[in-house]
Amino acid sequence: MEALQSQKEKEIKMKKKFAMPNTLVIMAVVIALVAIATYLIPGGAYDRVMNDQGREVVVSGTYKTIASQPQSLFEILQAPIEGIVQGGEIIAFLFIVGGAFSIVSKTKAIDLGILKIVNVFKGKEILVLPILMFMFSIGGATFGMSEEAIAFVAVLMPLVLALGYDSIVALAITYLACNLGFSAAMLNPFTVGIAQSIAGIQLYSGVEFRTVVWFVTTLVGCGFVMFYAMKIKKNPELSPMFEHDQIKREQLQSTEAEHTEFTFRHKIIIGALFVALGLVVYGVLKLEFWIPQIAAVFLGLGLISGIVGKLTPNEIAEAFTAGAKDMIGAAIMIGLAKSVMIIAQNANIIDTILFNLANVVGQLPSLIASYIMFVIQMFINFFVSSGSGQAALTMPILAPLGDLVGISRQLSVLIYQLGDGFSNAMFPTSGVLIACLGMAGVPYGKWLKWILPLQAILFMTAIGFITIASLIGWV
């Protein structure tokens, strides 16, 4: 008996010893490393001009050294504050959506609706995952669905848990699926559209090959998620989120145990939820909705749900406050993620990094150069997580450089979009990733440990497509 207890104590100590650092600790280390880099990397800058689309882009061949601006401790401590200010729009979105869905949750309409859906899919729950993943991936591939995934995480989380999976699966079928589509897109206006216009090639040309890339990439991601989901379904304790998810499952089970009737009011709230989601999709596609408009839709949904659900004004206010409060950690993380870019920009080192990396590419054979360009895009993506922002920074330099080493501009665009996209699901500097993690309540460290094997698979998949495109002379 004593030997058994001693063994358990050893296991507990081992877990503590190898525990993943808190997300704030990880970000603090990243900020410290970038801050040190400001003392080691000289300052430099490219000239920038406005292109025909009114977007500021760098001018290839204009790099010059400028005064270095190493960041002092006081400047580094200010960066997170500036990051929170710059990320104010998405932070406000998090607070509004978190609060609104807390009101909807308070009415029990979603819980009761989920119990109905679970009964329909009993014994064939796994079919839900590929259907949803391909739907979200198509959204990312066609109209650049990304930030919109934040709200869908909140909507689908209870359903995924009720089907016997975990919070990571909920993130995977929403945020990750959007990321796969966004990264391997055939029509995404924020990546393919902008990059092709900067590269000077026909808009949305090469769509056939890109469609194959999108389908295979989504299939790979879908297979990875389904394999994990079936393992968790068989043994829930294997999930890194098991204890956290148990609390949510118990809440759902208590609703079932209460034998609460699924009333007409609950049906109205569910109907309002689908109308809100439809309005968001239509608004993004047709009305140029962005974060403020999407947030307004969900705020309206929360208020309507509270009124229809017969919540008192105090109950609505308390539910909203509780939901918004849950987003504080994610909001701070978004500010820290933004501060990495702020420190690097203030030190004038980003253009220097790009210039030196581009020089390396110019000395290599075309196929090897294409691989290095892919890695460069991933590296730059750590600092510039915006797809359109990265296109404006790197495409004016890497596209003509590709001409010199025998890489077609069509392939340069594909390399850019694959390098820009996949790593967003891994880097803590991605604001959308941090927001989705906050909405799901999944610590960054646990997500990183789960996503790294898939990132390795996606990296090799991308290398495979870059190789094929290079060998067939894709233009």
C-alpha positions as semicolon CSV with decimal commas, in nm:
position;residue;x (nm);y (nm);z (nm)
1;M;0,000;0,000;0,000
2;E;0,283;0,238;0,095
3;A;0,467;0,148;-0,227
4;L;0,157;0,234;-0,430
5;Q;0,117;0,568;-0,253
6;S;0,484;0,643;-0,308
7;Q;0,445;0,569;-0,680
8;K;0,148;0,806;-0,703
9;E;0,346;1,080;-0,527
10;K;0,628;1,032;-0,777
11;E;0,383;1,062;-1,068
12;I;0,240;1,384;-0,924
13;K;0,591;1,527;-0,880
14;M;0,678;1,431;-1,241
15;K;0,366;1,605;-1,370
16;K;0,456;1,919;-1,175
17;K;0,814;1,899;-1,298
18;F;0,715;1,878;-1,665
19;A;0,409;2,102;-1,644
20;M;0,370;2,336;-1,941
21;P;0,439;2,700;-1,841
22;N;0,146;2,938;-1,808
23;T;0,059;3,118;-2,131
24;L;0,162;3,452;-1,979
25;V;0,503;3,304;-1,896
26;I;0,544;3,182;-2,256
27;M;0,457;3,526;-2,392
28;A;0,690;3,697;-2,143
29;V;0,977;3,478;-2,269
30;V;0,891;3,561;-2,632
31;I;0,882;3,935;-2,554
32;A;1,216;3,909;-2,372
33;L;1,378;3,731;-2,670
34;V;1,251;3,992;-2,917
35;A;1,366;4,269;-2,683
36;I;1,717;4,116;-2,675
37;A;1,710;4,091;-3,056
38;T;1,663;4,469;-3,078
39;Y;2,017;4,503;-2,937
40;L;2,167;4,248;-3,175
41;I;1,996;4,322;-3,509
42;P;2,082;4,653;-3,684
43;G;1,809;4,889;-3,795
44;G;1,696;4,898;-4,156
45;A;1,403;4,998;-4,375
46;Y;1,256;4,964;-4,723
47;D;1,080;5,253;-4,896
48;R;0,703;5,215;-4,905
49;V;0,449;5,340;-5,160
50;M;0,074;5,315;-5,216
51;N;-0,018;5,062;-5,487
52;D;-0,316;5,076;-5,725
53;Q;-0,542;4,919;-5,461
54;G;-0,456;5,190;-5,208
55;R;-0,244;4,954;-4,997
56;E;0,098;5,050;-4,863
57;V;0,364;4,807;-4,994
58;V;0,740;4,793;-4,968
59;V;0,957;4,873;-5,273
60;S;1,202;4,598;-5,368
61;G;1,566;4,709;-5,395
62;T;1,526;5,014;-5,169
63;Y;1,657;4,865;-4,845
64;K;1,888;5,092;-4,649
65;T;2,038;5,081;-4,302
66;I;1,899;5,329;-4,053
67;A;1,969;5,408;-3,690
68;S;1,917;5,115;-3,460
69;Q;1,656;5,163;-3,186
70;P;1,722;4,906;-2,910
71;Q;1,421;4,897;-2,679
72;S;1,478;5,000;-2,320
73;L;1,311;4,825;-2,027
74;F;1,068;5,115;-1,990
75;E;0,972;5,094;-2,361
76;I;0,926;4,718;-2,335
77;L;0,697;4,761;-2,033
78;Q;0,486;5,009;-2,234
79;A;0,449;4,771;-2,530
80;P;0,172;4,552;-2,376
81;I;-0,032;4,865;-2,304
82;E;0,007;4,978;-2,664
83;G;-0,076;4,622;-2,772
84;I;-0,403;4,626;-2,580
85;V;-0,488;4,962;-2,740
86;Q;-0,407;4,832;-3,091
87;G;-0,601;4,512;-3,022
88;G;-0,891;4,706;-2,873
89;E;-1,135;4,611;-3,149
90;I;-1,095;4,235;-3,114
91;I;-1,074;4,262;-2,734
92;A;-1,404;4,452;-2,727
93;F;-1,546;4,186;-2,960
94;L;-1,441;3,915;-2,714
95;F;-1,608;4,091;-2,421
96;I;-1,932;4,150;-2,614
97;V;-1,956;3,798;-2,757
98;G;-1,854;3,635;-2,429
99;G;-2,118;3,833;-2,243
100;A;-2,388;3,778;-2,505
101;F;-2,342;3,401;-2,513
102;S;-2,344;3,390;-2,135
103;I;-2,696;3,540;-2,147
104;V;-2,805;3,286;-2,409
105;S;-2,657;3,007;-2,197
106;K;-2,845;3,132;-1,890
107;T;-3,177;3,064;-2,066
108;K;-3,083;2,691;-2,104
109;A;-3,210;2,703;-2,465
110;I;-2,878;2,586;-2,614
111;D;-2,838;2,305;-2,359
112;L;-3,188;2,173;-2,426
113;G;-3,145;2,206;-2,803
114;I;-2,818;2,015;-2,786
115;L;-2,980;1,728;-2,599
116;K;-3,225;1,696;-2,890
117;I;-2,941;1,694;-3,147
118;V;-2,742;1,437;-2,948
119;N;-3,038;1,200;-2,959
120;V;-3,057;1,239;-3,339
121;F;-2,685;1,155;-3,387
122;K;-2,667;0,883;-3,123
123;G;-2,422;0,614;-3,242
124;K;-2,301;0,821;-3,540
125;E;-2,158;1,127;-3,363
126;I;-1,834;1,111;-3,561
127;L;-2,020;1,217;-3,879
128;V;-2,076;1,562;-3,732
129;L;-1,705;1,646;-3,734
130;P;-1,613;1,620;-4,108
131;I;-1,937;1,793;-4,208
132;L;-1,865;2,094;-3,985
133;M;-1,493;2,103;-4,066
134;F;-1,547;2,118;-4,442
135;M;-1,815;2,386;-4,396
136;F;-1,582;2,609;-4,192
137;S;-1,290;2,535;-4,424
138;I;-1,493;2,647;-4,724
139;G;-1,568;2,970;-4,538
140;G;-1,197;3,031;-4,484
141;A;-1,110;2,942;-4,843
142;T;-1,371;3,160;-5,012
143;F;-1,445;3,472;-4,809
144;G;-1,154;3,461;-4,564
145;M;-1,351;3,346;-4,259
146;S;-1,125;3,380;-3,956
147;E;-1,233;3,617;-3,677
148;E;-1,589;3,490;-3,722
149;A;-1,476;3,154;-3,579
150;I;-1,455;3,311;-3,232
151;A;-1,833;3,321;-3,198
152;F;-1,880;2,973;-3,346
153;V;-1,647;2,826;-3,082
154;A;-1,893;2,945;-2,818
155;V;-2,192;2,812;-3,013
156;L;-2,057;2,463;-3,083
157;M;-1,861;2,398;-2,762
158;P;-2,160;2,255;-2,566
159;L;-2,263;2,036;-2,862
160;V;-1,915;1,888;-2,904
161;L;-1,891;1,808;-2,532
162;A;-2,237;1,652;-2,534
163;L;-2,134;1,429;-2,826
164;G;-1,854;1,289;-2,607
165;Y;-1,556;1,488;-2,734
166;D;-1,355;1,769;-2,571
167;S;-1,282;2,143;-2,591
168;I;-0,989;2,083;-2,826
169;V;-1,217;1,909;-3,077
170;A;-1,455;2,207;-3,055
171;L;-1,165;2,440;-3,139
172;A;-1,047;2,211;-3,417
173;I;-1,378;2,189;-3,605
174;T;-1,425;2,567;-3,592
175;Y;-1,105;2,771;-3,565
176;L;-0,866;2,509;-3,705
177;A;-1,100;2,430;-3,995
178;C;-1,121;2,800;-4,082
179;N;-0,743;2,822;-4,058
180;L;-0,696;2,527;-4,296
181;G;-0,930;2,684;-4,549
182;F;-0,777;3,031;-4,505
183;S;-0,424;2,893;-4,550
184;A;-0,485;2,671;-4,854
185;A;-0,750;2,896;-5,006
186;M;-0,840;2,910;-5,370
187;L;-1,036;3,240;-5,353
188;N;-0,953;3,411;-5,021
189;P;-0,955;3,785;-5,104
190;F;-0,734;3,874;-4,804
191;T;-0,447;3,646;-4,907
192;V;-0,473;3,513;-5,263
193;G;-0,644;3,826;-5,397
194;I;-0,404;4,076;-5,243
195;A;-0,090;3,867;-5,305
196;Q;-0,175;3,808;-5,673
197;S;-0,248;4,176;-5,730
198;I;0,087;4,273;-5,574
199;A;0,268;4,002;-5,770
200;G;0,112;4,134;-6,091
201;I;-0,064;3,816;-6,204
202;Q;-0,425;3,760;-6,305
203;L;-0,662;3,772;-6,010
204;Y;-0,764;3,424;-5,889
205;S;-0,566;3,249;-6,164
206;G;-0,441;2,900;-6,077
207;V;-0,767;2,825;-5,897
208;E;-0,774;2,462;-6,015
209;F;-0,445;2,365;-5,851
210;R;-0,531;2,567;-5,539
211;T;-0,862;2,380;-5,511
212;V;-0,671;2,050;-5,500
213;V;-0,438;2,196;-5,236
214;W;-0,739;2,311;-5,030
215;F;-0,921;1,978;-5,052
216;V;-0,619;1,764;-4,961
217;T;-0,517;1,998;-4,678
218;T;-0,867;1,999;-4,528
219;L;-0,885;1,620;-4,564
220;V;-0,553;1,580;-4,381
221;G;-0,666;1,808;-4,099
222;C;-1,003;1,636;-4,081
223;G;-0,841;1,291;-4,056
224;F;-0,611;1,408;-3,776
225;V;-0,900;1,556;-3,576
226;M;-1,125;1,252;-3,625
227;F;-0,849;1,013;-3,514
228;Y;-0,801;1,219;-3,197
229;A;-1,176;1,254;-3,140
230;M;-1,235;0,878;-3,160
231;K;-0,955;0,822;-2,909
232;I;-1,111;1,074;-2,668
233;K;-1,457;0,928;-2,720
234;K;-1,324;0,586;-2,621
235;N;-1,129;0,713;-2,319
236;P;-1,221;1,073;-2,216
237;E;-0,947;1,080;-1,950
238;L;-0,684;1,093;-2,228
239;S;-0,795;1,447;-2,305
240;P;-0,567;1,720;-2,167
241;M;-0,890;1,914;-2,099
242;F;-1,067;1,627;-1,916
243;E;-1,104;1,789;-1,574
244;H;-1,197;2,128;-1,720
245;D;-1,455;1,976;-1,955
246;Q;-1,610;1,761;-1,681
247;I;-1,746;2,074;-1,515
248;K;-1,921;2,176;-1,838
249;R;-2,054;1,825;-1,894
250;E;-2,195;1,814;-1,543
251;Q;-2,383;2,137;-1,610
252;L;-2,534;1,982;-1,923
253;Q;-2,621;1,663;-1,736
254;S;-2,787;1,862;-1,459
255;T;-3,006;2,027;-1,723
256;E;-3,103;1,682;-1,853
257;A;-3,169;1,558;-1,500
258;E;-3,397;1,852;-1,429
259;H;-3,626;1,729;-1,711
260;T;-3,673;2,091;-1,817
261;E;-3,923;2,115;-2,099
262;F;-3,802;2,246;-2,434
263;T;-4,060;2,525;-2,457
264;F;-4,169;2,755;-2,738
265;R;-3,953;3,030;-2,581
266;H;-3,646;2,807;-2,608
267;K;-3,729;2,740;-2,973
268;I;-3,750;3,113;-3,041
269;I;-3,406;3,165;-2,884
270;I;-3,255;2,882;-3,093
271;G;-3,420;3,031;-3,400
272;A;-3,277;3,373;-3,313
273;L;-2,931;3,214;-3,282
274;F;-2,952;3,068;-3,634
275;V;-3,082;3,399;-3,770
276;A;-2,787;3,578;-3,606
277;L;-2,536;3,333;-3,756
278;G;-2,699;3,365;-4,097
279;L;-2,694;3,743;-4,070
280;V;-2,322;3,737;-3,986
281;V;-2,240;3,521;-4,289
282;Y;-2,458;3,733;-4,520
283;G;-2,319;4,054;-4,373
284;V;-1,959;3,947;-4,425
285;L;-2,026;3,834;-4,783
286;K;-2,257;4,114;-4,900
287;L;-2,255;4,407;-4,656
288;E;-1,884;4,428;-4,566
289;F;-1,951;4,345;-4,202
290;W;-1,646;4,356;-3,980
291;I;-1,587;4,313;-3,607
292;P;-1,811;4,601;-3,481
293;Q;-2,108;4,489;-3,694
294;I;-2,064;4,120;-3,600
295;A;-2,039;4,211;-3,233
296;A;-2,356;4,418;-3,262
297;V;-2,545;4,118;-3,404
298;F;-2,445;3,897;-3,112
299;L;-2,514;4,167;-2,856
300;G;-2,863;4,196;-3,001
301;L;-2,897;3,817;-2,985
302;G;-2,802;3,820;-2,616
303;L;-3,054;4,089;-2,527
304;I;-3,336;3,923;-2,725
305;S;-3,257;3,586;-2,565
306;G;-3,265;3,736;-2,217
307;I;-3,603;3,900;-2,277
308;V;-3,759;3,597;-2,447
309;G;-3,613;3,368;-2,179
310;K;-3,786;3,575;-1,908
311;L;-3,462;3,676;-1,737
312;T;-3,484;3,979;-1,512
313;P;-3,274;4,287;-1,600
314;N;-3,041;4,201;-1,309
315;E;-3,000;3,840;-1,432
316;I;-2,918;3,964;-1,783
317;A;-2,661;4,210;-1,646
318;E;-2,502;3,950;-1,416
319;A;-2,484;3,689;-1,692
320;F;-2,328;3,939;-1,933
321;T;-2,071;4,049;-1,675
322;A;-1,979;3,688;-1,592
323;G;-1,930;3,602;-1,961
324;A;-1,720;3,911;-2,028
325;K;-1,512;3,845;-1,716
326;D;-1,414;3,503;-1,853
327;M;-1,247;3,680;-2,147
328;I;-1,005;3,890;-1,942
329;G;-0,718;3,640;-1,974
330;A;-0,756;3,621;-2,351
331;A;-0,772;4,001;-2,375
332;I;-0,441;4,037;-2,190
333;M;-0,285;3,772;-2,415
334;I;-0,395;3,960;-2,728
335;G;-0,225;4,273;-2,592
336;L;0,096;4,077;-2,526
337;A;0,082;3,920;-2,874
338;K;0,051;4,265;-3,032
339;S;0,339;4,395;-2,819
340;V;0,584;4,157;-2,991
341;M;0,520;4,330;-3,323
342;I;0,530;4,674;-3,161
343;I;0,874;4,609;-3,007
344;A;1,014;4,479;-3,338
345;Q;0,865;4,770;-3,536
346;N;0,987;5,036;-3,293
347;A;1,337;4,888;-3,312
348;N;1,333;4,895;-3,698
349;I;1,446;4,530;-3,722
350;I;1,168;4,364;-3,927
351;D;1,286;4,498;-4,264
352;T;1,644;4,404;-4,174
353;I;1,539;4,047;-4,104
354;L;1,346;4,028;-4,433
355;F;1,636;4,178;-4,633
356;N;1,890;3,928;-4,500
357;L;1,657;3,630;-4,543
358;A;1,586;3,738;-4,903
359;N;1,960;3,754;-4,973
360;V;1,992;3,391;-4,865
361;V;1,719;3,286;-5,110
362;G;1,893;3,458;-5,401
363;Q;2,195;3,226;-5,369
364;L;2,007;2,895;-5,390
365;P;1,873;2,660;-5,664
366;S;1,505;2,722;-5,742
367;L;1,353;2,421;-5,561
368;I;1,562;2,473;-5,247
369;A;1,491;2,846;-5,267
370;S;1,116;2,776;-5,274
371;Y;1,148;2,572;-4,953
372;I;1,345;2,850;-4,785
373;M;1,088;3,108;-4,899
374;F;0,820;2,898;-4,730
375;V;1,017;2,896;-4,403
376;I;1,079;3,272;-4,437
377;Q;0,705;3,336;-4,468
378;M;0,644;3,130;-4,154
379;F;0,915;3,323;-3,969
380;I;0,776;3,662;-4,075
381;N;0,429;3,539;-3,980
382;F;0,542;3,519;-3,618
383;F;0,574;3,898;-3,619
384;V;0,308;3,989;-3,879
385;S;0,009;3,757;-3,828
386;S;-0,216;3,962;-4,058
387;G;-0,244;3,788;-4,396
388;S;-0,289;4,109;-4,593
389;G;-0,019;4,284;-4,390
390;Q;0,231;4,008;-4,460
391;A;0,145;4,014;-4,832
392;A;0,220;4,388;-4,844
393;L;0,550;4,333;-4,664
394;T;0,694;4,024;-4,835
395;M;0,538;3,983;-5,182
396;P;0,700;4,296;-5,338
397;I;1,040;4,151;-5,240
398;L;1,003;3,774;-5,272
399;A;0,799;3,770;-5,597
400;P;1,068;3,945;-5,813
401;L;1,338;3,756;-5,623
402;G;1,162;3,435;-5,723
403;D;1,189;3,543;-6,088
404;L;1,566;3,555;-6,056
405;V;1,595;3,200;-5,918
406;G;1,330;3,040;-6,142
407;I;1,025;3,041;-5,912
408;S;0,705;3,144;-6,092
409;R;0,501;3,423;-5,937
410;Q;0,205;3,187;-5,912
411;L;0,416;2,957;-5,696
412;S;0,547;3,253;-5,497
413;V;0,187;3,340;-5,405
414;L;0,116;2,980;-5,302
415;I;0,432;2,974;-5,089
416;Y;0,326;3,300;-4,925
417;Q;-0,027;3,183;-4,841
418;L;0,086;2,845;-4,701
419;G;0,364;3,010;-4,498
420;D;0,130;3,280;-4,375
421;G;-0,156;3,052;-4,280
422;F;-0,080;2,721;-4,109
423;S;0,150;2,865;-3,843
424;N;-0,124;3,102;-3,723
425;A;-0,273;2,796;-3,549
426;M;0,051;2,759;-3,351
427;F;0,206;3,102;-3,290
428;P;0,098;3,286;-2,971
429;T;0,124;3,615;-3,163
430;S;-0,194;3,528;-3,356
431;G;-0,474;3,736;-3,204
432;V;-0,753;3,519;-3,347
433;L;-0,597;3,201;-3,205
434;I;-0,565;3,356;-2,859
435;A;-0,924;3,485;-2,877
436;C;-1,058;3,141;-2,973
437;L;-0,854;2,974;-2,699
438;G;-0,998;3,222;-2,452
439;M;-1,352;3,153;-2,573
440;A;-1,297;2,778;-2,535
441;G;-1,108;2,805;-2,206
442;V;-0,813;2,606;-2,346
443;P;-0,465;2,706;-2,217
444;Y;-0,220;2,790;-2,496
445;G;0,034;2,535;-2,369
446;K;-0,212;2,246;-2,398
447;W;-0,321;2,357;-2,744
448;L;0,041;2,389;-2,860
449;K;0,123;2,037;-2,743
450;W;-0,180;1,904;-2,935
451;I;-0,127;2,105;-3,255
452;L;0,250;2,047;-3,302
453;P;0,217;1,697;-3,460
454;L;-0,045;1,832;-3,703
455;Q;0,179;2,131;-3,782
456;A;0,456;1,886;-3,876
457;I;0,216;1,698;-4,105
458;L;0,089;2,022;-4,263
459;F;0,449;2,141;-4,312
460;M;0,534;1,827;-4,508
461;T;0,205;1,852;-4,701
462;A;0,293;2,208;-4,800
463;I;0,645;2,103;-4,902
464;G;0,488;1,831;-5,116
465;F;0,260;2,074;-5,301
466;I;0,541;2,329;-5,346
467;T;0,757;2,051;-5,495
468;I;0,482;1,936;-5,733
469;A;0,407;2,293;-5,844
470;S;0,776;2,358;-5,905
471;L;0,832;2,036;-6,099
472;I;0,531;2,082;-6,329
473;G;0,626;2,445;-6,394
474;W;0,297;2,583;-6,256
475;V;0,236;2,939;-6,374
